[in-house]
């Protein structure tokens, strides 16, 4: 596949590197900035050029050679790795500029919260629309392609595009999973809880730890917890004072956090979620369960 990346940021560059190493041809990227940290890193890692993204007043007669040298021809795939709010407008701009006229092409986006319907402005006959979202946090594109190995990619869209994406994901050693477009909002909320909320939780824990290097000290504990989930699954991986029914310790924790409203609220809400897992594990008596429910109630 000849692939044009639209928006060569962290995700776009990481996917470009991975797809390139899997045997695909990265013909370049479209970006509002053709120089700068992101554009330069894309060029460095892929050896592919970065072209100027078209303005909204570009006419449909735009020469396709502006986005790919003649020897490369028209890309087979336009991979949109732009912010969620820009997906539909980006598709509209490209379609309005004539890039999808009289061609067979896949236009794909990676916004986990939005289905392939976000690409509806690209409604030309030969266009196939796709959402493929890697369930992974990409902080540095130089981690690619290893960062996609074993990672689930959720897919929805036109049948031909989904079929092609399944082959791409397999080539990246990932796991392709089809998901209904209407389920994407809750799915993406789960992804945010698993990644971004974990980062916020780590920062909150470090801030109340009283340790000079709290984050460094807590990382082995966090890795151990994740490792237990991987090895034993839920609810068996759960440990700690709630799982043990240690009401007095949890009550003392909450009292100690009353001067930190953010940490207090995080502890209380996650304590309630922990209680649900402990109930599944069967580690609590009815008396302990009732005491925890009182402690974790709002306004307590």
HUQUI-V821485 format. One record per residue. SS is DSSP state (h for helix, s for strand, l for the rest). PHI is phi in whole degrees, -180 to 180 (999 if undefined). D_CENTER is the distance of its C-alpha to the mean C-alpha in Angstrom with 2 decimals. Layout:
ss = <SS,SS>
phi = <PHI,PHI>
d_center = <D_CENTER,D_CENTER>
This chain:
ss = <l,s,s,s,s,s,l,l,l,h,h,h,h,h,h,h,h,h,h,h,h,l,l,l,s,s,s,s,s,s,s,l,l,l,l,l,h,h,h,h,h,h,h,h,h,h,l,l,l,s,s,s,l,l,l,l,l,l,l,l,l,l,l,h,h,h,l,l,l,l,l,l,l,l,l,l,s,s,s,s,l,l,l,h,h,h,h,h,h,h,h,h,h,h,h,h,l,l,l,l,l,l,l,l,s,s,s,s,s,l,l,l,l,l,l,h,h,h,h,l,l,l,l,l,l,l,s,s,s,s,s,s,s,s,l,l,l,l,l,l,h,h,h,l,l,h,h,h,l,l,l,s,s,s,s,s,s,l,h,h,h,h,h,h,h,h,h,h,h,h,h,l,l,l,s,s,s,s,l,l,h,h,h,h,h,h,h,h,h,h,h,h,h,h,l,h,h,h,h,h,h,h,h,h,h,h,h,h,l,l,l,l,l,h,h,h,h,h,h,h,h,h,h,h,h,h,h,h,h,h,h,h,l,l,l,l,l,l,l,l,h,h,h,h,l,l,h,h,h,h,h,h,h,h,h,h,l,l,l,l,h,h,h,h,h,h,h,h,h,h,h,h,h,h,h,h,h,h,h,h,h,l,l,l,l,h,h,h,h,h,h,h,h,h,h,l,l,l,l,l>
phi = <999,-92,-119,-109,-87,-111,99,-80,-90,-62,-68,-61,-70,-62,-66,-62,-62,-66,-67,-63,-70,-85,108,-86,-104,-86,-82,151,-138,-105,-150,-72,-125,-89,-134,120,-58,-70,-63,-68,-68,-59,-63,-66,-81,-111,58,-112,-77,-118,-104,-72,-66,-67,-80,-69,-98,-66,-83,-61,-85,-50,-72,-60,-67,-68,-110,-162,-55,-54,-68,-88,73,-78,-60,-81,-138,-104,-103,-88,-121,-106,-56,-50,-67,-99,-61,-65,-65,-65,-62,-66,-63,-65,-65,-65,-82,87,-69,-107,-74,58,-135,-99,-151,-103,-114,-126,-125,-120,-83,-64,-86,-125,-83,-64,-63,-63,-97,-58,-62,-90,-108,-69,-56,-89,-91,-115,-101,-152,-114,-132,-117,-78,-82,-153,-99,-109,-95,-147,-60,-71,-77,-80,-93,-60,-69,-101,-70,78,-88,-77,-111,-93,-123,-155,141,-65,-55,-64,-69,-64,-62,-65,-66,-60,-69,-60,-63,-60,-66,-90,65,-100,-120,-79,-136,-78,-139,-68,-56,-72,-92,-68,-64,-68,-59,-69,-61,-63,-64,-65,-63,-73,-111,-65,-67,-65,-64,-65,-64,-61,-64,-65,-61,-63,-69,-105,-70,77,-97,-60,-117,-58,-66,-62,-69,-83,-58,-60,-64,-67,-63,-63,-66,-64,-62,-65,-63,-66,-80,-109,73,-105,-93,-64,-74,-71,-133,108,-65,-66,-61,-84,77,-87,-64,-62,-66,-64,-62,-65,-58,-62,-64,-71,-100,-66,-87,-129,-56,-64,-64,-61,-66,-62,-62,-65,-67,-71,-63,-63,-66,-64,-61,-63,-70,-62,-63,-63,-74,76,-96,-117,-82,-63,-66,-65,-59,-65,-65,-66,-60,-66,-62,-91,-71,-57,84,-72>
d_center = <23.40,23.81,20.48,20.26,17.08,17.00,15.47,15.51,13.20,11.12,8.69,11.81,14.09,12.32,12.20,15.72,17.01,15.85,17.25,20.32,21.05,20.75,23.56,22.21,23.72,21.65,24.23,22.68,20.42,21.15,20.63,22.51,23.36,24.75,25.34,23.72,21.34,18.37,20.75,22.95,20.32,19.24,22.96,23.60,21.06,21.66,25.23,24.38,25.50,23.76,25.47,25.93,23.89,26.57,27.78,28.06,31.79,31.65,33.96,33.28,35.64,33.14,33.86,31.07,32.33,30.74,27.28,28.46,31.77,34.27,34.17,30.51,31.04,28.50,24.91,23.98,20.35,18.93,15.24,13.92,11.09,12.33,11.34,11.09,14.72,15.93,14.94,18.20,20.40,19.32,20.16,23.37,24.35,24.02,25.88,28.48,29.08,30.07,27.51,27.21,30.94,32.74,30.05,28.04,24.41,20.86,18.61,14.92,11.90,8.12,7.64,6.34,9.18,11.77,13.83,15.70,18.43,16.86,18.47,21.86,23.70,23.57,26.07,28.48,30.02,28.52,24.89,22.41,19.16,15.84,12.24,10.33,6.63,5.84,5.02,5.06,5.45,7.64,10.60,13.19,13.45,16.59,14.85,14.47,15.35,15.66,12.04,11.38,14.49,14.37,10.69,10.37,9.55,10.29,12.95,15.29,17.91,21.31,22.71,23.45,20.02,18.39,21.11,20.45,16.70,17.70,19.89,17.35,14.98,18.16,19.18,16.13,17.09,14.05,14.49,14.48,14.54,15.76,14.86,16.99,15.85,17.35,15.27,11.89,12.43,13.18,10.47,7.82,10.31,10.30,6.69,7.79,11.01,10.08,8.37,9.60,12.68,13.52,13.71,15.87,17.86,18.60,19.82,21.91,23.40,24.30,25.96,28.30,28.99,32.00,31.19,31.46,28.43,26.65,23.17,24.74,26.86,24.18,21.75,23.97,24.16,20.41,20.21,23.12,21.58,18.46,21.01,23.12,20.43,19.90,23.68,25.07,22.45,22.84,25.20,27.11,24.79,25.61,28.14,29.49,31.99,30.75,30.79,34.26,35.55,36.35,36.77,38.78,36.15,33.40,35.91,36.69,33.03,32.71,35.98,34.94,31.82,33.70,33.92,30.11,28.94,25.20,25.58,28.05,25.84,22.85,25.34,26.98,24.00,22.42,25.98,26.28,23.16,24.66,27.91,26.51,25.46,28.89,30.58,28.98,30.16,33.61,34.23,35.63,38.98,39.38,40.83,37.87,35.44,37.49,37.69,33.92,33.40,35.87,34.26,30.77,32.14,31.28,34.05,35.31>
